[in-house]
Amino acid sequence: MRTLLSFAGGSGHLDPLLPVARALAAAGHEVAVRGSAEHVFRARENGLEPLVEPVDPQPDQPIQPLVPLDLDNEFAVIAEHFAGSAALRAAEATTRAIREWRPELVVCDELDFGAMTAAEAAGVPCAVVLVIASGGLVRPGDVAEPLRRLRARFDLSARRGVPPADLVLSPFPPSFRSPALPLPPGATSFARPVPPRRPRGPRPLVYFTLGTVFNRESGDLFERVLDGLEALDVDVVTTTGREVDPALLAPRAPRIRIERFVDHDEILPRADVVVCHGGSGTVIGALASGVPVLVLPMGADQSLNAERVAALDAGAALDALHARPNRIADVVAGLLADPPRGAATIANEYDGLPPVGAVVPALVELAGRS
């Protein structure tokens, strides 16, 4: 079976698809990837064929000022960008990929409305992988009109659900999703492999990351968090992202390690607390390993994830714009001294989900309907 993977944004949109792609490849199926040239290198790192020539990340980008959190603006971005201009570009690119590569199945992220539309227009079954752990970032009323216009361009009827897909896959523990936003009917949850916990060192380990997009929009947040962590008797691993120079955050105490990138499967099994922006991949990666999180939401779905972290007693949240070093230090110290029970509860729930390989037969069956 030939499967085309398509993603609508950066690594946060591609990474949830990669376990599915690896499971398909392990079962002997062909997988190719379409998406932004700046991020398809992640596909090549995972042994997959990118249909777009990768563009290497540009190192040493300046850090832009941190702006106030504005959830209404994030809803507007979904409607105007992901369901609007980006969806049209993705639909055209996916249409070309389907015509040239001839896949039997399309698998895309839940914001890749263009790939969903192109697959439907071409008569190719489509499976959607959720990338918003808490749900709620896509409001059907906001995207209805741009999706109507997009579908009209491809001679498709105006009315279909959101997401308009034949199968929905969720790589998140069901309890993390907002109770007001249940999973779509028939959605299948799965878990990627989680490395076992490793023995802790002489000091607690705190992992601090602002992801791969918001790291460049973080103002002085790196400095404030590191100032707070440096006041604690902990080891720290910080990642700046491939496009931010770690030297911008130096010098620091020897127990503070600053890197561009660290594999989550290497660091999370050893971490005692994760401090992050609240991206779905980072938060669920930490909680799946039973690690509590301090969330400093900056945009996208991060404030929604922070709400679920608090509701599930899985960590804490602070205002990224105003949190001072001493307050950050106090909250991290509290999480270390009295780990919240919710993190372990979510880890147990995640451990009980079917493995990602279990979704392969459903995908094969779906492809067979074409």
C-alpha positions in Angstrom: 0.0 0.0 0.0 1.2 3.5 -0.9 0.5 6.1 1.7 1.0 9.9 1.3 1.6 11.8 4.6 0.8 15.5 4.5 1.2 18.1 7.2 0.0 21.7 7.4 2.6 23.4 9.6 5.8 22.8 11.4 7.2 19.9 13.5 4.2 20.0 15.8 2.0 19.0 12.8 4.4 16.4 11.4 5.7 14.7 14.5 2.3 13.1 15.6 2.2 11.5 12.1 5.6 10.0 12.3 4.8 7.0 14.6 2.0 6.1 12.2 4.3 6.4 9.2 7.0 4.2 10.9 4.3 1.6 11.8 3.2 1.5 8.2 6.8 1.2 6.9 7.5 -1.6 9.4 4.5 -3.5 8.1 6.0 -3.3 4.5 4.0 -0.3 3.1 5.5 2.6 1.1 5.2 6.0 2.7 6.1 9.4 1.3 5.8 12.8 2.9 4.5 16.2 1.6 4.7 19.4 3.6 6.8 22.5 4.3 10.3 22.3 2.9 11.7 23.7 6.2 10.4 20.6 8.1 10.3 17.6 5.8 13.9 16.9 6.8 12.3 15.3 9.9 10.8 12.7 7.5 14.1 11.9 6.0 15.6 11.5 9.6 12.9 8.9 10.1 13.7 7.0 6.9 10.8 8.3 4.9 10.7 9.7 1.4 10.1 13.5 1.2 8.3 14.5 -2.0 9.5 18.1 -1.3 13.2 18.9 -1.4 14.1 19.7 2.2 15.5 23.1 3.1 18.0 23.1 6.0 16.9 25.2 9.0 18.5 28.6 9.1 20.6 28.8 12.2 21.1 31.8 14.5 17.8 33.5 13.9 17.1 36.5 16.2 14.5 36.1 19.0 11.5 38.3 18.5 9.6 40.0 21.4 7.2 38.0 23.4 3.6 39.3 22.8 0.6 38.9 25.1 -1.4 35.7 24.7 -4.5 36.3 22.5 -6.7 33.2 22.0 -9.0 35.1 19.7 -6.1 35.7 17.4 -5.3 32.0 17.4 -8.9 31.2 16.3 -8.5 33.8 13.5 -5.2 32.1 12.4 -7.0 28.8 12.1 -9.8 30.3 10.0 -7.8 32.6 7.8 -4.5 30.6 7.4 -5.1 26.9 8.0 -8.6 26.8 6.6 -7.9 29.6 4.1 -4.7 30.5 2.3 -2.6 27.6 3.5 -5.4 25.1 2.8 -5.6 26.2 -0.8 -1.8 25.8 -1.3 -1.8 22.4 0.4 -4.8 21.3 -1.7 -3.0 22.2 -4.9 0.3 20.6 -3.8 -1.5 17.4 -2.5 -3.4 17.2 -5.8 -0.1 17.2 -7.7 1.4 14.6 -5.3 -1.6 12.3 -5.7 -1.5 12.6 -9.5 2.2 12.0 -9.7 2.8 9.5 -6.8 -0.6 7.8 -6.9 -1.1 6.9 -3.3 -3.9 4.6 -2.2 -4.3 6.5 1.1 -3.7 10.0 2.5 -2.8 10.5 6.2 -2.7 14.1 7.3 -2.8 16.2 10.5 -6.1 17.7 11.7 -5.3 21.2 10.4 -4.3 20.1 6.9 -7.7 20.9 5.4 -6.1 21.2 2.0 -4.9 17.6 2.0 -8.3 16.4 3.1 -10.0 18.3 0.3 -7.6 17.1 -2.3 -7.9 13.5 -1.2 -11.7 13.7 -1.3 -11.7 15.3 -4.8 -9.3 12.6 -6.1 -11.4 9.8 -4.5 -8.5 8.7 -2.2 -9.4 7.7 1.3 -8.1 10.0 4.0 -7.2 9.4 7.7 -6.6 12.4 10.0 -4.2 12.3 13.0 -5.2 14.8 15.7 -2.4 17.2 16.8 -4.4 19.4 19.3 -4.3 17.4 22.5 -7.0 19.3 24.4 -9.2 20.0 21.4 -11.0 23.3 20.9 -8.6 25.2 18.6 -10.8 24.4 15.6 -14.2 25.9 16.0 -16.5 24.6 13.2 -18.3 28.0 12.9 -15.0 29.8 12.3 -13.8 27.5 9.5 -17.2 26.8 7.8 -17.0 29.7 5.2 -13.3 29.3 4.2 -13.8 25.5 3.8 -17.0 26.1 1.8 -15.0 28.3 -0.6 -12.1 25.7 -0.8 -14.5 22.8 -1.4 -16.3 24.8 -4.1 -13.0 25.2 -6.0 -12.7 21.4 -6.1 -16.4 20.9 -7.0 -17.2 19.3 -3.7 -20.4 19.8 -1.8 -20.4 22.4 0.9 -21.4 20.3 3.9 -19.2 17.9 5.6 -17.9 17.4 9.2 -14.8 18.9 10.7 -12.4 17.3 10.1 -13.8 16.0 6.8 -12.1 12.6 7.0 -12.9 8.9 6.7 -10.9 7.9 9.9 -9.7 9.9 12.8 -6.7 8.8 14.9 -5.7 10.3 18.2 -2.2 9.9 19.7 -3.3 11.4 23.0 -4.8 10.0 26.2 -8.5 10.5 26.0 -8.8 12.1 29.4 -6.6 15.0 28.3 -9.1 16.2 25.8 -11.6 18.8 27.1 -14.8 17.0 28.3 -16.8 19.6 26.4 -15.1 18.5 23.1 -15.4 14.7 22.9 -13.5 12.9 20.2 -15.2 12.6 16.8 -17.4 9.4 16.6 -15.4 6.4 15.6 -12.0 8.0 16.5 -9.3 5.6 17.5 -6.7 6.4 20.2 -3.3 4.9 20.1 0.1 5.3 21.9 3.5 5.5 20.5 6.3 3.6 22.3 7.4 5.3 25.6 10.9 4.5 26.7 11.2 3.2 30.3 12.1 5.5 33.2 15.8 5.7 34.0 17.4 6.0 37.4 17.7 9.7 38.5 21.1 11.3 39.1 22.3 12.9 42.3 20.2 16.0 41.6 16.7 16.3 40.0 16.7 17.0 36.3 14.6 19.7 34.8 14.1 19.8 31.0 13.2 23.2 29.6 12.1 23.8 26.0 10.1 26.3 24.0 9.6 24.1 21.0 10.5 24.7 17.4 8.4 27.8 16.6 7.7 29.8 19.7 11.3 29.6 20.7 11.9 32.4 18.1 9.0 34.5 19.5 10.0 34.3 23.2 11.5 37.6 24.1 13.4 37.3 27.4 11.6 34.1 28.5 14.6 31.9 28.1 16.6 34.1 30.4 13.9 34.4 33.0 13.3 30.7 33.2 17.0 29.9 33.3 17.6 32.5 36.0 14.9 30.8 38.1 16.2 27.3 37.5 19.8 28.3 38.2 18.7 29.3 41.7 17.6 25.7 42.4 19.8 22.7 43.2 18.9 20.9 40.0 20.5 19.8 36.7 19.0 21.5 33.7 18.8 20.6 30.0 17.6 23.4 27.8 16.9 23.2 24.0 16.9 26.4 22.0 15.7 24.9 18.7 17.8 24.4 15.6 17.5 28.1 14.6 18.5 29.8 17.8 22.1 30.0 18.8 22.7 28.4 22.3 25.5 30.9 22.8 22.8 33.6 23.3 21.9 32.0 26.7 25.5 31.5 27.9 27.3 31.6 30.2 25.5 29.6 32.8 26.5 27.3 35.7 28.0 24.0 34.6 24.9 22.0 35.7 22.9 23.9 33.0 23.3 22.2 29.6 22.2 24.2 26.6 21.7 22.5 23.2 19.9 23.2 20.0 18.1 19.9 20.0 17.7 16.8 22.3 15.7 13.8 21.4 12.7 13.6 23.7 13.1 9.8 24.0 16.5 10.5 25.5 15.7 13.2 28.0 12.1 12.6 29.2 12.8 9.2 30.8 15.4 11.0 33.0 13.5 14.2 33.7 11.7 15.1 37.0 9.9 18.2 35.7 9.4 19.6 32.3 9.1 23.4 31.8 7.7 24.3 28.4 5.5 26.5 26.2 2.6 24.0 26.3 2.8 22.5 22.8 0.7 19.3 22.5 3.7 17.1 21.6 5.9 18.3 24.5 3.1 18.2 27.1 1.8 14.7 26.2 5.4 13.4 25.8 6.2 14.5 29.3 2.9 13.2 30.9 3.2 9.9 29.0 6.4 9.4 30.9 4.8 10.5 34.2 6.7 13.8 34.3 4.8 16.8 35.7 4.9 20.0 33.6 5.1 23.7 34.2 3.4 25.4 31.2 4.2 28.9 30.1 1.7 29.3 27.3 2.5 31.7 24.5 0.0 31.0 21.7 -1.7 28.3 19.5 -3.3 25.6 21.6 -0.9 26.1 24.6 -3.3 27.9 26.9 -5.9 25.2 26.3 -3.4 22.5 27.2 -2.4 24.5 30.3 -6.0 24.4 31.4 -6.1 20.7 31.0 -2.8 20.2 32.9 -4.3 22.2 35.8 -7.7 20.4 35.7 -6.0 17.0 35.8 -3.5 17.9 38.5 -0.7 17.1 36.2 1.4 20.2 36.8 1.1 24.0 36.9 0.9 27.0 34.6 2.2 30.6 34.7 1.8 33.7 32.6 4.7 33.6 30.1 4.8 37.4 29.7 5.0 38.2 33.4 6.4 35.2 35.3 9.5 36.3 37.3 12.5 34.0 37.9 11.7 33.6 41.6 8.1 32.6 40.9 9.3 30.1 38.3 11.8 28.7 40.8 9.1 28.4 43.5 6.7 26.5 41.2 9.3 24.1 40.0 10.5 23.5 43.5 6.9 22.7 44.5 6.5 20.2 41.7 9.7 18.5 42.7 8.9 18.4 46.4 5.3 17.2 45.9 4.8 15.7 42.4 1.2 16.0 41.3 -0.7 12.7 41.1 -2.2 13.5 37.7 1.0 13.0 35.8 1.3 9.4 36.9 -2.4 8.8 36.3 -2.1 10.0 32.7 1.0 7.9 32.2 -0.9 4.8 33.3 -3.8 5.7 31.0 -1.4 6.2 28.1 0.3 2.9 28.8 -3.1 1.1 28.5 -3.8 2.5 25.0 -3.3 0.2 21.9 0.1 0.5 20.4 0.4 2.5 17.2 0.9 -0.7 15.2 -2.7 -1.6 16.0 -4.0 1.2 13.6 -2.3 -0.3 10.6 -5.0 -2.9 9.8 -7.6 -0.1 10.0 -5.6 2.0 7.5 -5.2 -0.9 5.1 -8.9 -1.6 5.3 -9.6 2.1 4.6 -7.3 2.1 1.6 -9.2 -0.9 0.3 -12.4 1.0 0.0 -11.2 3.2 -2.8 
